Structure formats: C-alpha cells, structure tokens
C-alpha cells in the first residue's frame, strides 16, 4: 500500500484525503518500516503538501492522540509557533501565554522540547512541572489556574513510530506544521506562528474545515514565527467564517521598534531568566514588548480584546500590575518547585 503511494508522490501526484488517511493509519500503528517512512516523508516534502493531504494527516494524528477534556467555561485558546526559525529567541509564546491567562484568558498550551536552545517543555520542566501528568490531572491544573501544559511526546505516543525517519531526514516535514494544530484539548481558537508566508492563509482554511472559530496566523518580516517588534508582521485572521489578511506594525499599536538581537538568548539559563524577567517586569523593553504584542494577539483570539491597541494595553497592565508574576507564582507553587522560582526572582 505505502509503496504504491510513495511512487505516486515521487511522480509529483497529489494523494487524496482517503489515500493519505490510510497511509497514516499504517505509519502511526508501526506497520511501516523506517525506510518506508523516510521515503514517504521525503517524497511528500519534495512534492509539497496539499490542504487535503495535510488535513488527512492531521485527522489521523488527532485520532491516535491522547485527549484532555477541559472543564473551564469560556474560550480556550492555544498559542504556539511551528518553530524552526533558528533565530534563538527567548520563549515568547510560553511567556505570552501566562500574560493572557493572567489577563482573564484560558490557555491550554501544547508544546515540545526545542531543537534549538529551549522549548516550552524545557521551561515548564525546569520549575518542576511533571510533563507526564495524565489527562485528568492536566484538566485540574487548567481549571484551577486557567493555564496548563500538554507535552506533545506524552499526548502523541504514536509519533514515536516516525521519529527515527524524521531525525534521519533532518529537515522540516509536514509534521512540524501539524504539531501546533493537533492540540490534545481540541481547542477551536488559536494563535499560530508559521514558518513561511505560504501557510498564513492555508492553515486557517484547513482548520476552518475542522470547525475552528478564531484562528490567527502570523509571520514577521524578520523571519520570526511569532509577532516581532523589530519588523512588520503579516497576519491572517479567521473569524465569523471569514478570512482576512492584515499587517501589524508594532509602532502603530503603541510599542517601540526593537532589534532582533535584544530578544535572542545563548543558553537555557538565559531562557529561564528571560521568561521570569518579563513576567516580573524586569526584562529589557524588547522582550517585554514582544511578549505584550503576542499576548495581544492571544487576547483577540480569546475574545477578550477587540483589537491590537486594546490587547496591547491590557497585556501591558497585566505585567505592570504584577498579575502575570502572581499567576506564575501560584502555578509553580501548585505544580512544581517554588524554590526554583524564588532563586531566579531573587537573583
């Protein structure tokens, strides 16, 4: 079965939704070998994935994943990027997620370790959060704090069957794109940073077919798969079943222009200190305002702010008034090790 479909892909023939669906069943069940997985992934990447192919893969990934059933009332969102921009910036989406939750949003954060310096999983793990918590425990954390973290490796166990082929291939594949779309809590509202402008309008349309409500995709002109304060940001918004493209200039929404180097980090220690520093309102202006701009996007997706100006003001006040740090302190006291946090805050 997979051999026939690999031949089709090598001839640059698009697969139907049903064809890719059936391949994914075999791949995620461990019925294919490493060479077949490698040939399948490399041929698909080489050809370029259609929306039907991506949707077929996504549906099977979600079918094979573990699930979290939130008990929160209100709009639950996720904020993450497709990663791989190789710019070594601090953990923007993780930091912004705490600001959104502290401002009244509900964030079911889904993520992984980073292939770079530090991923969202590394941050949560540092403060003692158990990455292997079961679904019911995570639903409790979300209900109590309006933020939780779901470790991709824990919630997508079937992905282990394709891990060796992905590593061997050593380049981006459809799975890098699909990871952020396969939230175990089934969120319908998301802020997604994308690795290429090609996906700005494609991802909202794919997610619309899955019943998504508010989706915002972003890519900055300086190459970040997040909102940047050092460049103009290209944005696509799906709301009320309509898709609109927009450009967001940080200075127009009340922020300062910065330099990319001001938000870059060298070590895991830098990553932790930057994350706490922003929430503690002691980080540099560029890190704080980059977080504020991303949080503003999250607040719009969460139906809390109507526009970026409003979102920027709310996110900024949430940090200045100490609400973001207070949430982090309570979260860590309940799910991890407070001494680790005090150590960072007290220097």
N, C-alpha and C positions, 0 to 999 in steps of 0.2 A: 504493500500500500504506500508506505512512505517513499520507497524507491521511485515509484511512478510519479509521485507529486514533486520529488526533487528534480526529476527530468523536466517536468513542466516548468518549474521555476528557472532552471538553467536555460531553458529556451525563452525566458522572459515572458512566460504565460502566467497571467494572474490566476490565483486559485479562487474558487467560490467560497462563500461563507461555510457551507457544509463540508467542503474538502478540508479546509484548514482546521475546522472544528474536530474532524475525525483524526487528523494528524496529532492535534494537541492531546486528545484522549490517550493515544499511544505513548506520546512523549512524556506526559505527566504521570502516566501509570508505570513508567520504567520499562515499557515493552520495546523501546528502540535502543540501539547501542550508541556509544559515543560518536563513532564515525558518521552514523546516520544523522544524529543530532547536529553535528558540525556541518555536514553537507546541507542539511535543511536550513539551518540558520544563516550560513554564509550565502547560499543561493537566494534566500528571501531578502537578505540585506542588500545584496548586489542588484537584484531586480528593483527593489523599493516596494514597500508595503502599501497596499490599497486600504481604504477605510474598511471594506468588508473583511479583509484579512485581519486587520487589527482588532476589529470587533469580535470576530470569531475566536481569536486567541484570548482576548480579554474575558469573554464569556466563560471559556473553559477554565482560565486561571481562577476566576471567582468561584466557579462551581467546585473546584478542587481545594479551595482555601478554607481555613477555619473562620468562624464568624464571631463578631461581638454584637450583642443586641443592646444598644443604649436605652436607658430608661429616662433620659433627660427630656424635658419638654422644651421646644424651641428649635431653631435652625442649627443643625450640627454641621460643622464645616471641617475641611482638612486644608492644610497649606503646605505644599512641598514642590520641589522642582524635579525635573528629570535628571539633574546632576550632570557631571562630566564636563562642566565648563572650564575646569582645570585652572581657575583663577585664584584658588586658595583663599577664598574669603571666609570670614567667621560664619557661624551657623545662623544665618539670617532668618530662615523660616521657623526654626525652633524658638528663637528669641521672640520673633513677632507673634508666634502662637500664644506665648504666655501673656503678651500685651493684649491680644484680642480677648483671651479668656478673662483677664483681669478687668477688661472694659465691658464685660457682660456677654461675650460670645461663648460658644461651646465648641471646643476643638478636639476632634478625635484624630490625633496625629499618628500618621503611619510613616514608617521610615526604616532605614537600614544603617549599617556602618558605612563609612565613606571609603572610596578607593583613594581619596586624597588624604587630607590631614585629620579631619574629624567630621563624622556624620551625626545625625540626630541621636542614633542609638548610643554613640560614644558619650554624648552629653548626659543623657538620662542615666546610663550605667555608672558614670563617674560619681553621681550623687546617690548611688546605692539602689536605684530603681531596678526591680527584678524583670529582666527582659523576657523571662519565660513564664510570666504570670498567665493563668488561664483566663478565658474569655469573661467568666463571671466576675473575677477579681477586677479586671480592667473596667468592666461596666460600673462597678462600685466606685472605682477611682474617678471615672468620668462624672458620675452622678454627684460625687462629693466636691470635686474641685473644678468642674467644667473644662477639664483638660486631662488627657490620658495619652499614653504612647503604646502603639502596637508595633512590635518588632517584626519586620517583614519575613525574616527567616523562620520565626515561630509560626506565623499565620499562613505561610505559603510553603508547607513542608514538601509538596510535590515538586517544587522548583529545584530540589536537590538533584533530580534526575538530569537536569540540563546544565547544572553548574559547571561540570568539567568541560563541556563543549564551549560554553560561554567564555570560560577562562582561557582555553586554548585559542579561541578565535581572537581574543584580545582587543576587540573593538565594539563600538556601540551596536546593539541589535534592537529589535522591536521590544524586547523585554525591559530595556532601560526606559522606554517610553511608557510601557504598560504598567510598570511598578506603581507609579503615583496614581494611576487610575483605578487600582484594584484595592481600594480601602476596605478592610475587613468589617467595618461598621456600616458599610453600604451608604456612605454619605452622598447626598444629591447636590451639595453645594461645595464648590472647591475653588481655591486659588492655585493655579498650576504654572510653575515656571517651565518654559520649554527651551530646548537646546538649539532650535532652528525656527526661523520665521515661518517655514513651511507648515509647522504644526499649530501656529497661532489660531487659525480658523478651523483646522481639521479636527483638533481634539474636542472643542465644544460641540461640533456637529456629531462626532462619534458618541459622545456622552449624552447628547440630546436623544439619540436613538435608544439609550438605556434609561430614559426618564429623568435625566438631570434637570435641575431647576436653575440655579445660579452658578454659572461657570465663568471664571475669569482666567485667561491665559496671558502670560507676559514674557517678553524678551527685551532686554535693554540693548541699546545700540553699542554698548561697550562689551557685549558678549555674555553678560550675566543671565542666568536662567531665573532671575528674580528682579524685582524693582531696584533700580540703581539711582543714586543721587548724583552720579557723575556723568549721566547721559540721558537722552530722551528714551522713554520706554514705549515699546509697541504693545498695545493691549487689544485683546478681543474679548468681548463680553456676551455671554448667552444669558438673556433674561426675558421672561414672558415669551419664550419660544422664538425670540428674535436675536440675531447675531449682529453685533455692531463692532466696528474697528475704531480704535482711538489711539492717540499719542499723549502720553503724560510727561510733562516737563516738570522736574522737581521744584524749580523756582516759581513756576506758575501756581503751584499748590501751597506755596508758603515755606518752602525749605531752601537750604543753601546748596549750591553746586559744590561737589567734593571731588576728590581724586580717588581712583580705584585703590591706590596703594594704602590709603588711610583705613581701608576695611580688610586688608589682607593680613593673614597670620602665618606664622612659621611652624608652630608646634601645637600639640594637643593642649598644653598648659595655656597658651595664648587663646585657644578656642574657648576654654572654660572661663578664663578671666574676662574675655570679651562678652560672653553670654551673660555672666553675672553683672559685669560693669554696666551694660546697657540697662538691665532691669533695676540696677541700683542707682541709676542716673549719674554714673561716674566715668562712663566711657567717653571717647572722643566724639565730637559733633557728627562726623561722617557715619560712624557706627550707629549712633543713636537715631539719626535722621533716616538712615537706610532702613532700620527696623520700623520706624514710625510710618514710612511710606508703604512698606509691605504690610504692616498691620492695618493701615487704612484700606488697602485692597481687601484684606480679610474681613474687615468690618462692613464693607459694602456687600460682599458675598454673603455675610451673615445677616443681612437685612437690618443692621444696626445704624449704619451711616448711609446717607443718600448719595454722597459724592466724595471725592478725594479731599476737598478742603475740610469738610466736616469730619471725615475719618482721621485726617492728619491732626486736627485739633484734639479730638477725643483720645487718640493714641498718645499724643504728647502729654496731655494732662494726666493720663493713667500712669505714665512713668514718673512725671514730676511730683505727683501726689503720693507716690510710694505704693500705689496699689499693685503694680506689677511685681515688685520685690516681695510684698506681703503674700501674694499668691504663691510665689516660688518657695518662700519660707514654709508656708503651711503644707504645700505639696511635698517638699522634701522631708519635713517632719513626719508626715504620714506614710510616705512610700520609700524613704531612703535613710540617709545618714546626715543629720543636721550639722554634725561637727565638720563635715567636709565643706559645707556651705559657709559656716562661720569663719573657717580658715581663710577662704577666698575673700569674704567681705572685710575681715579684719587685717588682711594683707599678711 
